């Protein structure tokens, strides 16, 4: 019985202790100076082209071209708040031929607004990865905002001929990191 009464007294004292707290005046005007800077990371493009895809009807094709739609910048909310974009590209080549990779950023009229190019060396049995990062800010960012497509052109360098049984592949992984400012 005494233990029960003691526990009740302790409980009431703890409750009273937590009832007294410090408080300060709230400044609701701080909302007017709120600035958020979210960062979004997304995949941009991916492909894995086997060596045999560079051969059509027994004839080696030295160029492969694709121009997927990039409609990220059509949204006004996103366009107005975008402050910086980093595009990262990783190419892995396991084909015994070197490649030139051209990425051409096109506007809605298919006019070139920006280009990135790099060379991927031929596979020699060791890991063969090439990375590149392109940062868009200020005037460069305005060019990126006009982009509606990115044309990928892969051009194979001279070397031993490929056929339908040739081993290896050419892989591209790319991503975009977008930095926004919300005020």
C-alpha positions in Angstrom: 0.0 0.0 0.0 2.8 2.4 0.9 4.6 1.6 -2.4 1.5 2.5 -4.4 1.1 5.8 -2.6 4.8 6.5 -3.0 4.6 5.8 -6.8 1.6 8.2 -7.1 3.4 11.0 -5.3 6.5 10.5 -7.5 4.3 10.4 -10.6 2.5 13.7 -9.6 5.9 15.3 -8.9 7.3 14.3 -12.3 4.1 15.5 -14.0 4.4 18.9 -12.2 8.1 19.1 -13.2 7.3 18.6 -16.9 4.4 21.1 -16.7 6.8 24.0 -16.3 8.6 24.8 -19.4 10.3 27.6 -21.1 8.7 29.4 -24.0 9.7 32.3 -26.2 7.8 34.5 -28.5 7.4 33.0 -31.9 8.4 35.1 -34.9 6.1 34.1 -37.8 7.9 36.5 -40.1 10.7 34.1 -40.4 8.7 32.3 -43.0 9.3 35.2 -45.4 13.1 34.6 -45.3 12.9 30.8 -45.6 15.2 29.4 -48.3 15.3 25.7 -49.2 18.0 24.2 -51.4 16.9 20.7 -52.4 19.2 18.4 -54.5 17.7 15.9 -56.8 19.6 13.0 -58.3 18.3 11.0 -61.2 19.4 8.7 -64.0 19.8 10.4 -67.3 20.5 7.6 -69.9 21.7 4.1 -70.0 22.7 1.7 -72.7 24.6 -1.6 -73.1 25.5 -2.2 -76.8 27.0 -5.6 -77.5 29.8 -5.8 -80.1 27.5 -7.7 -82.5 25.2 -4.7 -82.8 28.0 -2.9 -84.7 27.5 -5.5 -87.4 24.5 -5.5 -89.7 24.0 -8.2 -92.4 27.7 -9.1 -92.0 28.9 -5.5 -92.6 30.5 -3.5 -89.8 28.7 -0.2 -88.9 31.1 2.3 -87.4 28.4 4.7 -86.2 25.4 4.2 -83.9 23.1 7.2 -83.3 20.1 7.8 -80.9 18.4 11.0 -79.8 16.1 10.3 -76.8 13.7 13.0 -75.6 14.7 15.0 -72.5 11.6 16.8 -71.3 12.8 17.6 -67.8 13.1 21.3 -68.5 9.5 21.8 -69.9 8.2 22.3 -66.3 8.2 26.0 -65.4 8.5 25.4 -61.7 11.6 23.4 -62.2 13.1 25.8 -64.8 12.6 28.9 -62.6 14.2 27.3 -59.5 17.1 25.4 -61.1 20.5 26.9 -60.1 23.0 24.3 -61.2 23.1 20.8 -62.9 25.9 18.3 -62.9 25.8 15.6 -65.6 28.0 12.6 -65.0 28.8 10.0 -67.6 30.6 6.6 -67.2 31.5 4.6 -70.2 32.8 1.0 -69.9 34.3 -0.6 -73.0 34.9 -4.4 -73.2 35.3 -4.4 -77.1 38.7 -4.5 -78.6 38.1 -1.2 -80.5 38.3 2.4 -79.3 35.2 4.7 -79.6 34.5 8.4 -79.8 31.4 9.4 -78.0 29.6 12.6 -79.0 26.6 14.0 -77.0 24.9 16.8 -78.7 22.2 18.8 -76.8 19.4 19.8 -79.2 16.6 22.4 -78.8 13.0 21.9 -79.9 14.1 22.8 -83.5 16.9 20.2 -83.4 19.5 23.0 -83.3 22.7 22.3 -81.4 22.9 24.2 -78.1 25.8 22.3 -76.5 28.1 19.3 -77.1 30.2 17.0 -75.0 32.7 14.5 -76.5 35.2 12.1 -75.2 37.2 9.0 -76.3 36.9 5.6 -74.8 40.1 3.5 -75.4 40.0 -0.1 -76.8 39.6 -3.0 -74.3 43.0 -4.6 -73.5 41.9 -7.1 -70.8 42.0 -4.6 -67.9 39.1 -2.6 -66.5 38.3 0.1 -69.1 36.1 2.8 -67.7 36.0 6.4 -68.7 34.2 9.0 -66.6 33.3 12.6 -67.3 31.3 15.2 -65.4 29.9 18.4 -67.0 28.7 21.2 -64.8 26.0 23.7 -66.0 25.7 27.1 -64.2 24.8 30.6 -65.3 24.9 30.9 -69.1 25.6 27.2 -69.6 22.6 26.4 -67.5 20.4 28.5 -69.8 21.6 26.4 -72.8 20.7 23.2 -70.9 17.3 24.6 -70.1 16.6 24.9 -73.9 17.5 21.2 -74.4 14.8 18.8 -75.5 16.9 16.0 -76.8 20.4 14.6 -76.4 21.8 13.0 -79.5 24.3 10.1 -78.7 26.7 9.3 -81.5 29.1 6.4 -81.1 31.9 6.3 -83.7 34.2 3.2 -83.7 37.9 3.9 -84.4 39.7 1.8 -87.0 40.9 -1.7 -85.9 40.3 -5.4 -86.2 36.9 -6.1 -87.9 34.0 -7.0 -85.8 31.5 -9.8 -86.7 28.3 -11.3 -85.2 30.4 -13.4 -82.8 32.6 -10.6 -81.5 32.8 -10.4 -77.7 32.3 -7.4 -75.5 30.0 -4.5 -75.1 29.9 -0.7 -74.8 28.0 0.5 -71.7 27.0 4.0 -70.8 25.6 5.0 -67.4 24.7 8.6 -66.8 23.1 10.7 -64.2 22.0 14.2 -63.4 22.3 16.1 -60.1 20.0 19.1 -60.0 20.4 21.9 -57.4 17.3 24.0 -56.8 16.6 27.1 -54.7 13.1 27.6 -53.3 12.6 31.0 -51.7 
